[in-house]
Amino acid sequence: MTLEGGTRLLGTRKCGTPGRPLVSVITVVYNNRKHLEETIRSVLSQSYDPVEYIIVDGGSTDGTLDIIREYGDRIDFWRSEPDEGISDAMNKGVRLATGDLIAHLHSDDYYKDDGTLSAVAGELLRHPGALWLTGGIDIVDPGGRVLQTVTGRKYSYRKLVRGNFILHPATFVTREGFGKAGLFDPAYRYSMDYDLWLRLGTLGDPVTIDRRIACFRAHPASLSVSKSDRAYQETWEIRKKYLKGGRKELLGQYLQYSLKRIWARAYYRGLLLRAGDR
């Protein structure tokens, strides 16, 4: 069953103007009543205008829809129905969005402050040919305490091919960027964002924003995807498509990747310990 709501159904449509691009923010959620409200409030509290807010729910049964309906008069559009995974849900959001600039802010994440979208839109205006923009994040514990700050890193495509350092909650893609690079590949369940960044990277460098854009909440559910065996395997398969060189170079890259995997496991365990989860 499909349920829908939001101001768009009442005939209200937002649009950008010269010097004020429309920013579309998409939140994908499934059974996350506990954290969704903070995500919603961080979007609705933005000082920038115009912002189009879209929520794509996977058919939640835990009361998540009650939270969405509570803010229904300020959400542009929401839809709740079963989906075929997170890539499918994110693609639904992109297809529903009408903004010049599109971002995904998942239901575990929230924007750092109310000036975030204003700062990002300003960077887009200063770089009118950009296809994507990316910044930094704060990693926080379930109570919002900052565990680590990750700044937007100096970009090179060569470095990106050797490992994903683009932070999804802090990344914005223009409508033109999605048009040229395509949507998220539903064949990937964990590393679909990395695959998209590499496709975008073949078209042009992102604008690196010297600002912490979002807060990413560290807890077992949010980190389990990042450290799963399948996620690592997907990431390696994606990297192989873009790595140049012969068999010897690929072997060297795989060994480096395996070492990084060991480091990453220890890193995620450390984050959970600092977040108070045992």
Residue, then its C-alpha position, 0 to 999 in steps of 0.5 A: m500500500t502506498l501512502e502520500g502526503g505533504t504540501r505538494l498535494l495541496g497545490t503548493r510548489k516551490c521553485g528557485t529564482p536567479g541567485r536563489p537556487l532551489v535546494s531539495v533535501i531527501t530523507v530516506v527512512y525505515n522504522n527509525r522513529k527514535h531519530l527521525e524528528e531531529t533530522i526533520r527539524s534540522v531541515l525545517s530550521q534552515s535559514y535558507d529559502p527556498v528548500e524542498y523537503i521530501i521524505v521517502d519511507g519504506g513502509s515503516t511500522d514503528g510509528t515513524l509515520d506518526i512523526i512524518r504526519e506531525y510535520g506534514d504541513r511543512i514537508d513538501f512531499w512524503r511517500s510511504e511504501p515498500d521499496e527494493g532497498i536503499s538505492d531504490a528509495m534514494n532514486k525515488g527521492v531524486r525523481l520526486a525532487t525538483g530542485d537545482l541542487i539535491a542532497h540526501l540526509h538520512s534519518d540518523d543524520y542532521y544538519k550541523d546548524d541552521g546556516t548550512l544550506s545557505a552556505v552550500a547554496g552560496e558555494l554553488l553560486r560561486h561555482p556555477g558550473a559545478l556538478w557536485l559539492t562536498g564538505g565535512i561532518d561531525i561524528v556524534d554519539p547517540g546523545g549528540r556528543v561530538l566524537q570526531t570531526v572529519t573535514g572536507r578532504k583535499y580532492s583528487y580523482r586519483k585518490l578517490v579511485r583508491g578509496n572513498f573519502i566523500l562523505h554522503p551526508a555532506t554531499f550535494v549533487t546538481r540536477e545536471g550532475f544526476g542527469k549526466a552521471g545517472l542515479f544510484d545503481p540498485a545493484y549495490r546495497y552498501s556502496m552505491d554512493y561511492d559508485l556515483w562519486l566515481r561517475l561524477g568524478t569522471l565529469g569534473d571535480p567537486v567543490t570542496i566546502d570548508r565547513r562541517i555540513a552534517c552530523f553522523r550518528a555513530h551507533p551499531a545500526s549506523l556502522s554495521v553497513s560500513k563495516s560489513d563484509r559485503a560492503y567491503q566486497e562491493t567497494w572493491e568491485i567498484r574500485k576495480k572498474y576504475l583502476k588502471g594498470g595490469r594484474k600486478e598493480l591490481l594485486g598491490q591495490y588489493l593488498q593495500y585495500s585489505l590493510k585498510r579494511i583491518w584498520a577500518r574495523a578497528y576504527y569502527r570498534g573504537l567509535l562504538l566504544r567512545a559512543g558508549d556502546r559495548 
